[in-house]
Amino acid sequence: MLSIVSCLCFKHQNATLLVKTLRKHIDVTANPEKVTENKLSEDLLRDKLPDEVTLSQWTRNKTDAKGKKKTATRIVEKVVPIEQFKEQSSTQLGEFKQHVDRVHVQY
C-alpha cells in the first residue's frame, strides 16, 4: 500500500536507481531519503567506488513512430567515470532532497 507522501516521479525513481548503484559498492540504506540525510563523504566514494560506474536512469526519449511524434520513457544504462559520477550524484541527491521537502510540505 502506498502512503499519500509517496511519490513515483522521475526524481524519486532516479534517486532510487542511484542508491541501487551505490549499494553495489557501499553499505548504505536502500531509502534515498535517508541517504540524503546522511552525507556521503568524498573519501568514502573515492575509496569504495571503481574508476567507472554503471548508472541507470529514467529518461524521456522522443521518437517518430509511423509519422507520429511520441515520447517514450526508458531506463538507460551508462558507464561514467568516477569523477562525473560523484558530481552527478551530488547534484541529483541535492535536487532530490529539495523535491522531498516540497512533497512533505504539500502533504
Sequence and secondary structure as in RCSB ss.txt:
>XXXX:A:sequence
MLSIVSCLCFKHQNATLLVKTLRKHIDVTANPEKVTENKLSEDLLRDKLPDEVTLSQWTRNKTDAKGKKKTATRI
VEKVVPIEQFKEQSSTQLGEFKQHVDRVHVQY
>XXXX:A:secstr
   TT   SHHHHHHHHHHHHHHTTS   S HHHHHHS   HHHHHHHS SEEEEEEEEEEEEEETTEEEEEEEE
EEEEEEHHHHHHHHHHHHHHHHHHHHHHHHH 
